[in-house]
């Protein structure tokens, strides 16, 4: 028991991040593992723009993301890529995380070969509510993203899921 408590203390507030690089912006998802008994991971999402665009960084409000949300996001991106290879005009419906922290819409693109494709990706983050009587405000960006960058992002999301599962086994 003391070993598990010590391990949890070391892992307390452990932060892991995932990056998705597009032509015009970078998404940075910061995950903070604070409560391993919860089904949710604390997260903050940043949109950092290409320096040539002279845009400020956009940062979400603190939100929660479930393991299921991450798995569904992976599935969403993989399905979009598979559909795009069949039809370059394919546009997927929006993916919205369960806690409404972010929205992703994968749009049309082109497939140069089975190894290279590019498509437009719209990523929106919840920046909060002006007051409690108003719905949340989302701000985002749309730009082209390569297959390689999406696959790197998917690998980093799978790593977060794996880390979460390993830590939960110690509880």
FITORFI-831796 format. One line per field, with one value per residue: residue number from 1; x, y, z of N, C-alpha, C in turn. Coordinates in nm, 2 decimals. Each point is the difference from the previous one (the first is absolute). Layout:
<sites>
num <- [NUM, ...];
n_px <- [X, ...];
n_py <- [Y, ...];
n_pz <- [Z, ...];
ca_px <- [X, ...];
ca_py <- [Y, ...];
ca_pz <- [Z, ...];
c_px <- [X, ...];
c_py <- [Y, ...];
c_pz <- [Z, ...];
</sites>
This chain:
<sites>
num <- [1, 2, 3, 4, 5, 6, 7, 8, 9, 10, 11, 12, 13, 14, 15, 16, 17, 18, 19, 20, 21, 22, 23, 24, 25, 26, 27, 28, 29, 30, 31, 32, 33, 34, 35, 36, 37, 38, 39, 40, 41, 42, 43, 44, 45, 46, 47, 48, 49, 50, 51, 52, 53, 54, 55, 56, 57, 58, 59, 60, 61, 62, 63, 64, 65, 66, 67, 68, 69, 70, 71, 72, 73, 74, 75, 76, 77, 78, 79, 80, 81, 82, 83, 84, 85, 86, 87, 88, 89, 90, 91, 92, 93, 94, 95, 96, 97, 98, 99, 100, 101, 102, 103, 104, 105, 106, 107, 108, 109, 110, 111, 112, 113, 114, 115, 116, 117, 118, 119, 120, 121, 122, 123, 124, 125, 126, 127, 128, 129, 130, 131, 132, 133, 134, 135, 136, 137, 138, 139, 140, 141, 142, 143, 144, 145, 146, 147, 148, 149, 150, 151, 152, 153, 154, 155, 156, 157, 158, 159, 160, 161, 162, 163, 164, 165, 166, 167, 168, 169, 170, 171];
n_px <- [0.08, 0.10, 0.03, -0.13, 0.00, 0.12, -0.04, -0.12, 0.07, 0.09, -0.11, -0.02, -0.10, 0.02, 0.08, -0.08, 0.07, -0.09, 0.07, -0.07, 0.09, -0.06, -0.04, -0.12, -0.02, 0.02, -0.06, -0.01, -0.01, -0.02, 0.04, -0.08, 0.08, -0.11, -0.10, 0.08, -0.09, 0.02, -0.10, 0.03, 0.06, 0.06, -0.05, 0.10, -0.06, 0.11, -0.03, 0.11, 0.00, 0.02, 0.12, 0.00, -0.09, 0.10, -0.04, -0.08, 0.06, -0.08, -0.05, -0.04, -0.12, 0.02, 0.02, -0.09, 0.09, -0.08, 0.04, -0.13, 0.00, 0.11, -0.06, -0.11, 0.09, 0.07, -0.11, -0.04, 0.13, 0.01, -0.13, 0.03, 0.11, -0.06, -0.09, 0.09, 0.05, -0.13, -0.01, 0.08, -0.13, 0.03, -0.11, 0.06, -0.10, -0.04, 0.11, -0.08, 0.10, -0.01, 0.10, 0.00, 0.12, -0.03, 0.02, -0.01, 0.03, 0.00, 0.06, -0.03, 0.06, 0.12, 0.00, 0.12, 0.01, 0.02, 0.11, -0.05, -0.06, -0.08, -0.04, -0.11, 0.05, -0.12, 0.07, -0.10, 0.03, -0.05, -0.03, -0.12, -0.06, -0.05, -0.10, -0.05, -0.06, 0.12, -0.01, 0.08, 0.11, 0.00, 0.13, 0.03, 0.05, 0.02, 0.07, 0.08, -0.02, 0.12, 0.00, 0.13, -0.04, -0.11, 0.07, 0.09, -0.10, -0.05, 0.13, 0.00, -0.12, 0.05, 0.10, -0.08, -0.08, 0.12, 0.05, -0.12, 0.00, 0.13, -0.03, -0.11, 0.09, 0.06, -0.12];
n_py <- [-0.12, 0.00, -0.11, -0.04, 0.03, -0.06, -0.11, 0.00, 0.01, -0.09, -0.07, 0.05, 0.05, -0.12, 0.06, -0.02, 0.02, 0.04, -0.01, 0.09, -0.02, 0.11, 0.04, 0.03, -0.11, 0.00, -0.12, 0.04, -0.13, 0.08, -0.12, 0.02, -0.10, 0.05, -0.06, -0.10, 0.03, 0.11, 0.00, 0.11, 0.06, 0.07, 0.10, 0.05, 0.07, 0.01, 0.11, -0.05, 0.12, -0.03, 0.02, -0.04, -0.06, 0.02, -0.12, 0.05, -0.06, -0.10, 0.02, -0.13, 0.00, -0.03, -0.11, -0.09, -0.09, -0.08, -0.12, -0.01, 0.12, -0.03, -0.11, 0.08, 0.09, -0.10, -0.06, 0.12, 0.02, -0.12, 0.01, 0.12, -0.04, -0.10, 0.08, 0.08, -0.11, -0.01, 0.12, 0.07, -0.01, -0.12, 0.03, -0.01, -0.05, 0.10, -0.01, -0.03, 0.04, -0.11, 0.06, 0.00, -0.06, -0.08, 0.05, -0.11, 0.06, -0.13, 0.08, 0.05, -0.08, -0.06, -0.10, 0.01, -0.08, -0.13, 0.06, 0.08, 0.06, 0.09, 0.05, 0.07, 0.06, 0.00, 0.07, -0.02, 0.10, -0.06, 0.13, -0.06, 0.05, 0.10, -0.08, -0.04, 0.11, 0.00, -0.05, -0.11, 0.06, -0.03, -0.01, 0.02, -0.10, 0.02, -0.11, -0.01, -0.13, -0.05, -0.11, 0.03, 0.12, -0.04, -0.08, 0.10, 0.08, -0.09, -0.01, 0.13, 0.00, -0.10, 0.07, 0.11, -0.07, -0.04, 0.12, 0.04, -0.10, 0.03, 0.13, -0.03, -0.08, 0.10, 0.04];
n_pz <- [0.00, 0.08, -0.07, 0.00, 0.13, 0.02, -0.08, 0.07, 0.10, -0.05, -0.03, 0.13, -0.06, -0.04, -0.08, -0.09, -0.11, -0.08, -0.11, -0.07, -0.10, -0.03, -0.12, 0.06, 0.07, 0.13, 0.02, 0.12, 0.02, 0.11, 0.03, 0.10, 0.04, 0.05, -0.06, 0.04, 0.10, -0.06, -0.07, 0.06, -0.10, 0.09, -0.08, -0.06, -0.09, -0.07, -0.07, -0.06, -0.05, -0.13, 0.03, -0.13, 0.08, 0.09, 0.04, 0.10, 0.09, -0.03, 0.12, 0.01, 0.05, 0.13, -0.06, -0.02, -0.02, -0.05, 0.05, 0.02, 0.04, 0.07, 0.05, 0.02, 0.06, 0.05, 0.04, 0.05, 0.04, 0.05, 0.05, 0.04, 0.04, 0.06, 0.04, 0.05, 0.04, 0.04, 0.07, -0.08, -0.04, 0.06, 0.07, 0.12, 0.07, 0.07, 0.06, 0.10, 0.08, 0.07, 0.04, -0.14, 0.02, -0.10, -0.12, -0.08, -0.11, -0.04, -0.09, -0.12, -0.09, 0.00, -0.08, 0.03, 0.11, 0.01, -0.02, -0.10, 0.10, -0.03, 0.11, -0.01, 0.11, 0.05, 0.09, 0.08, 0.08, 0.11, -0.02, 0.02, 0.11, -0.07, 0.01, 0.11, -0.04, -0.04, -0.12, 0.00, 0.00, -0.13, 0.01, -0.13, -0.08, -0.13, -0.02, -0.09, 0.01, 0.02, -0.07, -0.03, 0.00, -0.08, -0.07, -0.01, -0.03, -0.09, -0.04, 0.01, -0.06, -0.08, 0.00, -0.01, -0.09, -0.05, 0.01, -0.04, -0.09, -0.02, 0.01, -0.07, -0.06, 0.03, -0.03];
ca_px <- [-0.08, 0.09, 0.07, -0.10, -0.02, 0.12, -0.01, -0.10, 0.05, 0.09, -0.08, -0.10, 0.01, 0.08, -0.05, 0.04, -0.07, -0.01, 0.01, -0.04, 0.05, -0.06, 0.07, -0.02, -0.01, 0.04, -0.08, 0.07, -0.09, 0.07, -0.08, 0.05, -0.06, -0.01, -0.09, 0.00, -0.12, -0.10, 0.00, 0.03, 0.14, 0.00, 0.07, 0.00, 0.03, 0.05, 0.03, 0.11, -0.01, 0.12, 0.06, -0.03, -0.13, -0.01, -0.12, 0.03, -0.04, -0.13, 0.01, -0.13, -0.03, 0.03, -0.11, 0.03, -0.01, -0.01, 0.07, -0.09, 0.02, 0.13, -0.01, -0.09, 0.07, 0.09, -0.09, -0.05, 0.10, 0.03, -0.11, 0.01, 0.11, -0.04, -0.10, 0.07, 0.07, -0.10, -0.07, 0.07, -0.10, -0.06, 0.01, -0.06, -0.08, 0.09, 0.03, -0.01, 0.03, -0.12, -0.01, -0.01, 0.12, 0.06, -0.07, 0.09, -0.07, 0.09, -0.06, 0.05, 0.14, 0.05, 0.08, 0.11, 0.03, -0.05, 0.09, 0.00, -0.12, -0.01, -0.14, -0.03, -0.04, -0.05, 0.01, -0.06, 0.01, -0.09, 0.07, -0.08, -0.13, 0.00, -0.07, -0.07, -0.13, 0.04, 0.07, 0.14, 0.06, 0.10, 0.09, 0.08, 0.08, -0.01, 0.11, 0.04, 0.08, 0.05, -0.03, 0.11, -0.02, -0.11, 0.05, 0.08, -0.10, -0.07, 0.09, 0.01, -0.13, 0.00, 0.10, -0.07, -0.09, 0.08, 0.05, -0.11, -0.04, 0.10, -0.02, -0.12, 0.03, 0.07, -0.09];
ca_py <- [0.12, 0.11, 0.01, 0.06, 0.14, 0.07, 0.01, 0.10, 0.13, 0.04, 0.02, 0.10, 0.11, -0.03, 0.06, -0.06, 0.08, -0.05, 0.11, -0.02, 0.11, 0.03, 0.10, 0.13, 0.00, -0.12, -0.03, -0.06, -0.05, -0.03, -0.09, -0.01, -0.11, 0.04, -0.09, -0.13, -0.07, 0.06, -0.04, 0.12, 0.06, 0.15, 0.04, 0.13, -0.01, 0.12, 0.01, 0.09, 0.03, 0.02, 0.13, 0.09, 0.05, 0.11, -0.02, -0.05, -0.14, -0.01, -0.10, -0.04, -0.01, -0.13, -0.09, -0.14, -0.09, -0.14, -0.10, -0.03, 0.12, -0.01, -0.11, 0.04, 0.09, -0.08, -0.07, 0.10, 0.04, -0.11, -0.02, 0.11, -0.03, -0.11, 0.05, 0.09, -0.08, -0.05, 0.11, 0.12, 0.11, -0.04, 0.08, -0.07, 0.08, 0.05, -0.08, 0.09, -0.07, -0.01, 0.12, 0.12, 0.08, 0.03, -0.05, -0.02, -0.04, -0.04, 0.04, -0.06, 0.02, -0.07, -0.11, -0.01, -0.14, -0.06, 0.04, 0.14, 0.08, 0.13, 0.05, 0.11, -0.04, 0.11, -0.03, 0.10, -0.02, 0.07, 0.10, 0.03, 0.06, 0.14, -0.01, -0.14, -0.01, -0.01, -0.12, 0.02, 0.06, -0.08, 0.07, -0.10, 0.02, -0.10, -0.01, -0.14, -0.09, -0.12, -0.13, -0.03, 0.08, -0.05, -0.13, 0.03, 0.05, -0.12, -0.08, 0.07, -0.02, -0.14, 0.00, 0.05, -0.10, -0.11, 0.05, 0.01, -0.14, -0.05, 0.06, -0.05, -0.14, 0.01, 0.04];
ca_pz <- [0.00, 0.01, -0.13, -0.09, 0.04, -0.04, -0.14, -0.03, 0.04, -0.10, -0.12, 0.02, -0.09, -0.11, -0.12, -0.13, -0.10, -0.14, -0.10, -0.13, -0.08, -0.13, -0.08, 0.06, 0.14, 0.08, 0.11, 0.11, 0.11, 0.12, 0.09, 0.14, 0.08, 0.14, 0.08, -0.08, 0.02, -0.09, -0.14, -0.08, 0.01, -0.01, -0.12, -0.06, -0.14, -0.06, -0.14, -0.02, -0.14, -0.08, 0.03, -0.11, 0.01, 0.10, 0.08, 0.14, 0.04, 0.06, 0.10, 0.05, 0.14, 0.04, -0.03, 0.04, -0.11, 0.04, -0.08, -0.12, -0.09, -0.07, -0.09, -0.10, -0.09, -0.08, -0.10, -0.09, -0.09, -0.08, -0.10, -0.10, -0.09, -0.09, -0.09, -0.09, -0.10, -0.10, -0.06, 0.04, 0.03, 0.12, 0.12, 0.11, 0.09, 0.11, 0.12, 0.12, 0.12, 0.09, 0.10, -0.08, 0.02, -0.13, -0.12, -0.11, -0.13, -0.11, -0.13, -0.12, -0.03, -0.11, 0.02, -0.10, -0.01, 0.12, 0.12, 0.02, -0.02, 0.07, 0.01, 0.08, 0.13, 0.08, 0.14, 0.08, 0.15, 0.09, 0.08, 0.12, -0.01, 0.05, 0.13, 0.01, -0.08, -0.14, -0.03, -0.02, -0.12, -0.06, -0.10, -0.06, -0.12, -0.10, -0.09, -0.06, 0.08, -0.07, 0.05, 0.10, 0.12, 0.07, 0.06, 0.12, 0.10, 0.05, 0.09, 0.13, 0.07, 0.05, 0.11, 0.11, 0.04, 0.05, 0.13, 0.09, 0.04, 0.09, 0.13, 0.07, 0.04, 0.13, 0.11];
c_px <- [0.09, 0.07, -0.10, -0.02, 0.12, 0.00, -0.10, 0.05, 0.10, -0.07, -0.10, 0.03, 0.10, -0.06, 0.05, -0.07, 0.01, 0.00, -0.05, 0.04, -0.07, 0.09, 0.00, 0.00, 0.05, -0.10, 0.08, -0.10, 0.08, -0.09, 0.07, -0.07, 0.00, -0.08, -0.01, -0.12, -0.11, 0.01, 0.04, 0.14, -0.02, 0.08, -0.02, 0.05, 0.05, 0.00, 0.11, 0.02, 0.14, 0.05, -0.03, -0.14, -0.03, -0.13, 0.04, -0.04, -0.14, 0.00, -0.14, -0.01, 0.04, -0.12, 0.04, -0.02, 0.00, 0.09, -0.08, 0.00, 0.12, -0.01, -0.09, 0.06, 0.10, -0.08, -0.05, 0.10, 0.04, -0.11, 0.00, 0.11, -0.04, -0.11, 0.06, 0.08, -0.09, -0.06, 0.07, -0.09, -0.07, 0.02, -0.07, -0.08, 0.10, 0.01, -0.01, 0.03, -0.12, -0.02, 0.00, 0.12, 0.06, -0.09, 0.10, -0.09, 0.11, -0.07, 0.07, 0.15, 0.04, 0.09, 0.10, 0.03, -0.06, 0.08, -0.02, -0.14, 0.00, -0.15, -0.01, -0.06, -0.04, 0.00, -0.05, 0.02, -0.10, 0.08, -0.08, -0.13, 0.01, -0.08, -0.08, -0.12, 0.03, 0.07, 0.15, 0.04, 0.12, 0.08, 0.09, 0.07, -0.02, 0.12, 0.03, 0.09, 0.04, -0.04, 0.10, -0.03, -0.12, 0.04, 0.08, -0.09, -0.07, 0.09, 0.02, -0.12, 0.00, 0.10, -0.07, -0.09, 0.07, 0.05, -0.11, -0.04, 0.11, -0.01, -0.12, 0.02, 0.07, -0.09, -0.06];
c_py <- [0.13, 0.03, 0.06, 0.15, 0.09, 0.02, 0.11, 0.14, 0.05, 0.04, 0.11, 0.12, -0.02, 0.06, -0.07, 0.08, -0.07, 0.12, -0.04, 0.12, 0.01, 0.10, 0.14, 0.01, -0.13, -0.01, -0.06, -0.03, -0.04, -0.08, 0.00, -0.11, 0.03, -0.10, -0.13, -0.08, 0.05, -0.05, 0.12, 0.05, 0.15, 0.04, 0.15, -0.01, 0.13, -0.01, 0.11, 0.02, 0.01, 0.15, 0.10, 0.06, 0.11, -0.01, -0.05, -0.14, 0.00, -0.12, -0.03, 0.02, -0.14, -0.09, -0.14, -0.09, -0.15, -0.08, -0.03, 0.11, -0.02, -0.12, 0.03, 0.10, -0.07, -0.07, 0.10, 0.04, -0.12, -0.03, 0.11, -0.03, -0.11, 0.04, 0.10, -0.07, -0.06, 0.12, 0.13, 0.11, -0.03, 0.11, -0.07, 0.10, 0.04, -0.10, 0.10, -0.09, 0.00, 0.11, 0.13, 0.09, 0.04, -0.07, -0.02, -0.03, -0.02, 0.02, -0.07, 0.03, -0.07, -0.12, -0.01, -0.14, -0.07, 0.04, 0.15, 0.06, 0.12, 0.04, 0.12, -0.04, 0.13, -0.04, 0.12, -0.03, 0.09, 0.10, 0.06, 0.07, 0.14, 0.01, -0.13, -0.01, -0.01, -0.13, 0.03, 0.06, -0.08, 0.08, -0.11, 0.04, -0.11, 0.01, -0.14, -0.07, -0.12, -0.12, -0.04, 0.08, -0.06, -0.14, 0.02, 0.04, -0.12, -0.09, 0.07, -0.02, -0.14, -0.01, 0.05, -0.10, -0.12, 0.04, 0.01, -0.14, -0.06, 0.06, -0.05, -0.14, 0.01, 0.05, -0.12];
c_pz <- [0.00, -0.14, -0.10, 0.03, -0.05, -0.15, -0.05, 0.03, -0.11, -0.13, 0.01, -0.09, -0.12, -0.13, -0.12, -0.11, -0.14, -0.09, -0.13, -0.08, -0.13, -0.07, 0.07, 0.15, 0.06, 0.11, 0.11, 0.11, 0.12, 0.09, 0.14, 0.07, 0.14, 0.09, -0.08, 0.02, -0.10, -0.14, -0.09, 0.03, -0.01, -0.12, -0.03, -0.14, -0.05, -0.15, -0.01, -0.15, -0.05, 0.03, -0.10, 0.00, 0.10, 0.08, 0.14, 0.02, 0.06, 0.09, 0.05, 0.15, 0.04, -0.02, 0.03, -0.13, 0.05, -0.09, -0.12, -0.10, -0.09, -0.11, -0.12, -0.10, -0.09, -0.11, -0.11, -0.11, -0.09, -0.11, -0.11, -0.10, -0.10, -0.10, -0.11, -0.12, -0.11, -0.08, 0.06, 0.05, 0.14, 0.11, 0.11, 0.08, 0.12, 0.11, 0.12, 0.12, 0.10, 0.10, -0.07, 0.01, -0.14, -0.11, -0.11, -0.12, -0.11, -0.13, -0.12, -0.01, -0.13, 0.04, -0.12, -0.03, 0.13, 0.12, 0.03, -0.03, 0.09, 0.00, 0.09, 0.13, 0.08, 0.14, 0.08, 0.15, 0.07, 0.08, 0.12, -0.04, 0.05, 0.13, 0.00, -0.08, -0.15, -0.03, -0.02, -0.13, -0.05, -0.10, -0.06, -0.12, -0.09, -0.09, -0.05, 0.10, -0.08, 0.07, 0.11, 0.13, 0.08, 0.06, 0.13, 0.12, 0.06, 0.09, 0.13, 0.08, 0.05, 0.12, 0.13, 0.06, 0.07, 0.14, 0.11, 0.04, 0.09, 0.14, 0.07, 0.05, 0.14, 0.11, 0.07];
</sites>
